[in-house]
Every structure is written in C-alpha cells, then in structure tokens.
C-alpha cells in the first residue's frame, strides 16, 4: 500500500506544479485578452492534444454513469475557471490563487463522510498545507483593497466549483486516464462554443497571446492526466489536497515575475504548505 500511495503523491504534486504554471500564464492573459477567446482557444488546444491520444491509447471508454459524472466534472471545472479567470483579472494572484486552493476541502470532506480518512499524520499535513495556502493571502495593506472583495468572492466560488469537479472526476474516472480527460475537455469546449454561438459573441485573442495559450492548453492537459493518474494510487482527499497546492507555484511566479509584494506571513505560508506536503507524503 505504501508504494502506490507514494506514486499517487508524486503524480498529485506534479499536477499541482502544472496547474500552478498554467494558472499563472492564464492569469496574466486574463488581464489582456477576452475571456471567451482565452477559454475557447486554450480548450481547443487541449482537445487537439488529448482526443487523438485517447483514440490511440486503446483504453476502454468509461461507463455511461462515468461519462455523466465526467460531464458534471467538466461543467463544474468550467464554472470554476470562469470565476478564477475573472478574479485573477481584477485581483492579485497572491490573493486569488491561495483561496481557490481550498477546493481540496470538498473531496476531503467526502472522504471523511465515506469513512476513508487518511492517517493522523497525513491529516495534520493536510491541515498544515491548507493553512499555509491561506496564509499566502494574508496581511494585505489598505492600498490593495480595491477590487479585493469581489476577487475574494469569485475565488471562493471557484474553490467550491473546483472541489465539486475533483469529486465528480473521482466518481467518473473508472476507465483509464486518457478518456476521462478527453471527455472533460470536449464537454467544456462544446459548452463554451455553444455560449459563444447563442450570445452572438465572437471569441478573439491577440496574435501575441498564442504562445501563452498553447502553453496553458498543454499544461492543463498534463495536469489533468497526472491528477486522474494520481486518483488510481491514493485517496481522493489526499490527492486533491496535494493537487490543490498549485497556488504555491502561482504565487511564487507572481512574486518573481510580476513583482507582487511578498510579506513575512506569505513566506511562512509557503513554508507551511511545503511542510504539510512532507507530512502527507509520510503519513498517507
């Protein structure tokens, strides 16, 4: 049992890194580009990558019930992404990303209700990791309050939606790795395209944004594949918690590249998140 759990931990952490880089790139583009165009373009990249891989994999399709769960996961993730991108466009990444990272509370609660709690040491690590993520958004000055309340509300809604997506993906991913990811990406792209058609809005992205959008789509596919793979090796609550550490990467990139202000509390939060990961890895 130890080896599979450690593999699940490694996959989940790799997924968090991929999501962290993807969210940073998407957050920067959300301040420059039309959200509809950004969504359609990045999802189209994802579909173009993962559908051929699913067809070539020879893996069986999920069951009918699994497909329905994966469609629910896609809708929830899409809602979360819309809230998340909007929050990133009007607020600082150091505030939005950590709050959205609390999405792990949803599948963790489901694990506990289902009678599958992780060990005491892992539970301590989960608590420490979540506390660390929350600390990265603390100690904000008065000059940063403009738009912060709306960004916070949107980030909380994103966290709830992402948490529901984690749960639904775990319920639906019963047939390999590639098809669950292909179904979620295809569902999301179909929904966003229909929204564009029925609202009469034309999706637009600047030519200069194309490299970043390609990277966002590729990283999102990688993160989802790693996450679904991790679910096959560990409890959904632990896997989702570790995957939800992506804000650490996003905030670190915001500090280094965008020069967002880092405080002592935020640095302590990053250290706490890393320590929590270590405890989860040992005690899972």
C-alpha positions as CSV (number, residue, x, y, z in Angstrom):
1,X,0.0,0.0,0.0
2,X,2.9,2.4,0.7
3,X,4.4,2.3,-2.9
4,X,1.0,3.1,-4.7
5,X,0.3,5.9,-2.3
6,X,3.7,7.4,-2.8
7,X,3.2,7.2,-6.6
8,X,-0.2,9.0,-6.1
9,X,1.6,11.7,-4.1
10,X,4.2,12.2,-6.8
11,X,1.5,12.4,-9.5
12,X,-0.6,14.8,-7.4
13,X,2.4,17.1,-6.7
14,X,3.3,17.1,-10.4
15,X,-0.3,18.0,-11.3
16,X,-0.1,20.9,-8.8
17,X,3.0,22.2,-10.5
18,X,1.5,22.0,-13.9
19,X,-1.7,23.8,-12.7
20,X,0.4,26.4,-11.0
21,X,2.3,27.3,-14.1
22,X,-0.9,27.2,-16.2
23,X,-2.8,29.4,-13.9
24,X,-0.1,32.0,-13.8
25,X,0.0,32.2,-17.6
26,X,-3.8,32.2,-17.8
27,X,-4.0,34.9,-15.1
28,X,-1.6,37.2,-16.9
29,X,-3.5,36.7,-20.2
30,X,-6.9,37.2,-18.5
31,X,-5.8,40.8,-17.9
32,X,-5.0,41.3,-21.5
33,X,-7.3,39.1,-23.6
34,X,-11.1,38.5,-23.9
35,X,-12.1,35.7,-21.5
36,X,-14.3,33.9,-24.1
37,X,-11.5,33.8,-26.6
38,X,-9.0,32.7,-24.0
39,X,-11.3,29.8,-22.9
40,X,-12.1,28.6,-26.4
41,X,-8.5,28.8,-27.6
42,X,-7.0,27.0,-24.6
43,X,-9.7,24.3,-24.5
44,X,-9.3,23.7,-28.3
45,X,-5.6,23.2,-27.7
46,X,-6.4,20.7,-25.0
47,X,-8.9,18.8,-27.1
48,X,-6.5,18.7,-30.1
49,X,-3.9,17.1,-27.9
50,X,-5.8,14.7,-25.7
51,X,-8.5,13.3,-28.1
52,X,-6.0,11.7,-30.5
53,X,-4.1,10.3,-27.6
54,X,-7.3,8.8,-26.2
55,X,-8.1,7.2,-29.5
56,X,-4.6,5.8,-29.9
57,X,-4.4,4.5,-26.3
58,X,-6.8,1.6,-26.7
59,X,-8.2,2.3,-23.3
60,X,-11.9,1.5,-22.8
61,X,-14.4,4.2,-22.5
62,X,-15.8,4.9,-19.1
63,X,-19.2,3.5,-18.2
64,X,-22.4,5.5,-19.0
65,X,-22.5,6.6,-15.4
66,X,-18.9,7.5,-15.5
67,X,-19.4,9.7,-18.6
68,X,-22.2,11.6,-16.8
69,X,-20.0,12.2,-13.8
70,X,-17.2,13.4,-16.1
71,X,-19.6,15.8,-17.8
72,X,-20.6,17.1,-14.4
73,X,-16.9,17.5,-13.6
74,X,-16.4,19.4,-16.8
75,X,-19.2,21.8,-16.1
76,X,-18.0,22.4,-12.5
77,X,-14.4,22.9,-13.6
78,X,-15.6,25.3,-16.4
79,X,-17.6,27.4,-13.8
80,X,-14.6,27.4,-11.6
81,X,-12.3,28.5,-14.4
82,X,-14.6,31.4,-15.3
83,X,-14.7,32.6,-11.7
84,X,-11.0,32.1,-11.3
85,X,-10.0,34.0,-14.5
86,X,-12.3,36.8,-13.7
87,X,-10.9,37.0,-10.1
88,X,-7.4,37.0,-11.5
89,X,-8.3,39.8,-13.9
90,X,-9.5,42.1,-11.1
91,X,-7.4,41.0,-8.1
92,X,-3.9,40.0,-7.2
93,X,-2.7,36.4,-7.8
94,X,-1.4,36.3,-4.3
95,X,-5.0,36.7,-3.0
96,X,-6.9,34.7,-5.6
97,X,-4.8,31.6,-6.1
98,X,-4.5,30.6,-2.4
99,X,-8.2,31.0,-1.8
100,X,-9.1,28.8,-4.8
101,X,-6.6,26.2,-3.5
102,X,-9.0,25.5,-0.6
103,X,-11.0,23.4,-3.2
104,X,-9.4,20.4,-1.5
105,X,-11.7,20.8,1.4
106,X,-14.6,19.4,-0.7
107,X,-13.2,16.0,-1.6
108,X,-11.6,15.7,1.8
109,X,-15.0,16.1,3.4
110,X,-16.4,13.5,1.0
111,X,-13.6,11.0,2.0
112,X,-14.3,11.6,5.7
113,X,-18.1,11.1,5.3
114,X,-17.4,7.9,3.3
115,X,-15.4,6.5,6.1
116,X,-12.0,6.7,4.4
117,X,-10.0,9.2,6.4
118,X,-6.2,9.5,5.9
119,X,-3.9,8.7,8.8
120,X,-3.4,11.1,11.7
121,X,0.0,12.3,10.4
122,X,-1.4,12.9,6.9
123,X,-4.4,14.7,8.4
124,X,-2.0,17.0,10.3
125,X,-0.2,17.6,7.0
126,X,-3.4,18.4,5.2
127,X,-4.3,21.0,7.8
128,X,-0.9,22.5,7.7
129,X,-0.9,22.6,3.9
130,X,-4.3,24.3,3.7
131,X,-3.3,26.8,6.5
132,X,-0.1,27.5,4.6
133,X,-2.1,28.2,1.4
134,X,-4.4,30.5,3.3
135,X,-1.5,32.4,4.9
136,X,-0.2,33.3,1.5
137,X,-3.1,35.7,1.1
138,X,-2.8,37.3,4.5
139,X,-1.5,40.7,5.7
140,X,-2.7,42.9,2.8
141,X,-2.5,46.6,3.1
142,X,-5.2,49.2,2.6
143,X,-3.8,50.1,-0.8
144,X,-4.6,46.6,-2.1
145,X,-8.3,46.6,-1.1
146,X,-9.7,47.9,-4.4
147,X,-11.5,45.1,-6.0
148,X,-10.3,42.7,-3.3
149,X,-13.8,41.8,-2.1
150,X,-15.1,40.9,-5.5
151,X,-12.0,38.9,-6.2
152,X,-12.3,37.1,-2.9
153,X,-16.0,36.2,-3.6
154,X,-15.1,34.9,-7.0
155,X,-12.2,32.9,-5.7
156,X,-14.4,31.2,-3.1
157,X,-16.9,30.3,-5.8
158,X,-14.0,29.0,-7.9
159,X,-12.8,26.8,-5.0
160,X,-16.3,25.3,-4.5
161,X,-16.6,24.6,-8.2
162,X,-13.1,23.1,-8.4
163,X,-13.8,21.0,-5.3
164,X,-17.0,19.6,-7.0
165,X,-15.0,18.9,-10.1
166,X,-12.5,16.9,-8.1
167,X,-15.3,14.8,-6.6
168,X,-17.1,14.2,-9.9
169,X,-13.8,13.3,-11.6
170,X,-13.0,10.7,-9.0
171,X,-16.5,9.2,-9.4
172,X,-16.3,9.2,-13.2
173,X,-12.7,8.1,-13.9
174,X,-13.4,4.4,-14.0
175,X,-11.8,3.5,-17.3
176,X,-8.2,4.5,-17.7
177,X,-6.7,8.0,-17.9
178,X,-7.0,9.4,-21.4
179,X,-10.7,9.1,-22.0
180,X,-11.8,10.9,-18.7
181,X,-9.6,13.8,-19.6
182,X,-10.7,13.8,-23.3
183,X,-14.4,13.8,-22.2
184,X,-14.0,16.7,-19.7
185,X,-12.1,18.9,-22.2
186,X,-14.5,18.1,-25.1
187,X,-17.5,18.8,-22.9
188,X,-16.1,22.1,-21.7
189,X,-15.2,23.2,-25.3
190,X,-18.7,22.3,-26.5
191,X,-20.4,24.3,-23.8
192,X,-18.2,27.4,-24.3
193,X,-18.7,27.2,-28.1
194,X,-22.5,27.0,-27.6
195,X,-22.4,30.0,-25.3
196,X,-20.5,32.0,-28.0
197,X,-23.0,30.9,-30.7
198,X,-26.2,31.7,-28.7
199,X,-24.9,35.0,-27.4
200,X,-23.5,36.1,-30.7
201,X,-20.2,37.0,-29.3
202,X,-17.1,36.4,-31.4
203,X,-14.1,34.9,-29.5
204,X,-10.9,36.9,-30.0
205,X,-7.3,36.6,-28.9
206,X,-4.3,38.6,-29.9
207,X,-1.6,37.1,-32.0
208,X,0.9,37.8,-29.3
209,X,-1.1,35.6,-26.8
210,X,-0.9,32.5,-28.9
211,X,2.3,31.0,-27.4
212,X,1.0,31.5,-23.9
213,X,-2.4,30.0,-24.8
214,X,-0.7,27.0,-26.3
215,X,1.2,26.5,-23.1
216,X,-1.9,26.9,-21.0
217,X,-3.7,24.2,-23.0
218,X,-0.7,21.8,-22.9
219,X,-0.2,22.3,-19.1
220,X,-3.9,21.8,-18.4
221,X,-3.9,18.5,-20.2
222,X,-0.7,17.4,-18.4
223,X,-2.2,18.4,-15.0
224,X,-5.5,16.6,-15.6
225,X,-3.8,13.5,-16.8
226,X,-1.5,13.5,-13.8
227,X,-4.5,14.1,-11.4
228,X,-6.5,11.3,-12.9
229,X,-3.5,9.0,-12.6
230,X,-3.0,10.0,-9.0
231,X,-6.6,9.1,-8.2
232,X,-5.8,5.5,-9.1
233,X,-3.0,5.4,-6.4
234,X,-4.4,7.2,-3.4
235,X,-7.4,8.5,-1.5
236,X,-9.2,11.3,-3.3
237,X,-9.0,13.6,-0.3
238,X,-5.2,13.4,-0.1
239,X,-4.7,13.5,-3.8
240,X,-7.0,16.6,-4.2
241,X,-5.3,18.3,-1.3
242,X,-1.8,17.9,-2.8
243,X,-3.0,18.8,-6.3
244,X,-4.6,21.9,-4.8
245,X,-1.1,23.2,-3.8
246,X,-0.9,24.8,-7.2
247,X,-1.3,28.3,-5.6
248,X,2.2,28.0,-4.1
249,X,3.7,27.9,-7.6
250,X,1.3,30.6,-8.9
251,X,2.1,33.0,-6.1
252,X,5.8,32.3,-6.3
253,X,5.8,33.2,-10.0
254,X,3.8,36.3,-9.3
255,X,6.4,37.4,-6.7
256,X,9.3,36.7,-9.0
257,X,7.9,37.8,-12.4
258,X,5.1,40.3,-11.6
259,X,6.9,41.7,-8.5
260,X,3.8,41.4,-6.4
261,X,4.6,42.2,-2.8
262,X,5.6,39.3,-0.6
263,X,5.2,39.6,3.2
264,X,6.6,37.6,6.0
265,X,3.2,35.9,6.5
266,X,3.1,34.8,2.9
267,X,6.6,33.4,3.1
268,X,5.6,31.5,6.2
269,X,2.5,30.2,4.3
270,X,4.7,28.8,1.6
271,X,6.9,27.1,4.2
272,X,3.9,25.7,5.9
273,X,2.5,24.3,2.6
274,X,5.7,22.6,1.9
275,X,5.9,21.1,5.4
276,X,2.3,19.9,5.0
277,X,3.2,18.1,1.8
278,X,6.0,16.3,3.5
279,X,3.7,15.1,6.3
280,X,1.1,13.9,3.8
281,X,3.7,12.0,1.9
282,X,5.0,10.3,5.0
283,X,1.7,9.7,6.8
284,X,-0.6,9.0,3.8
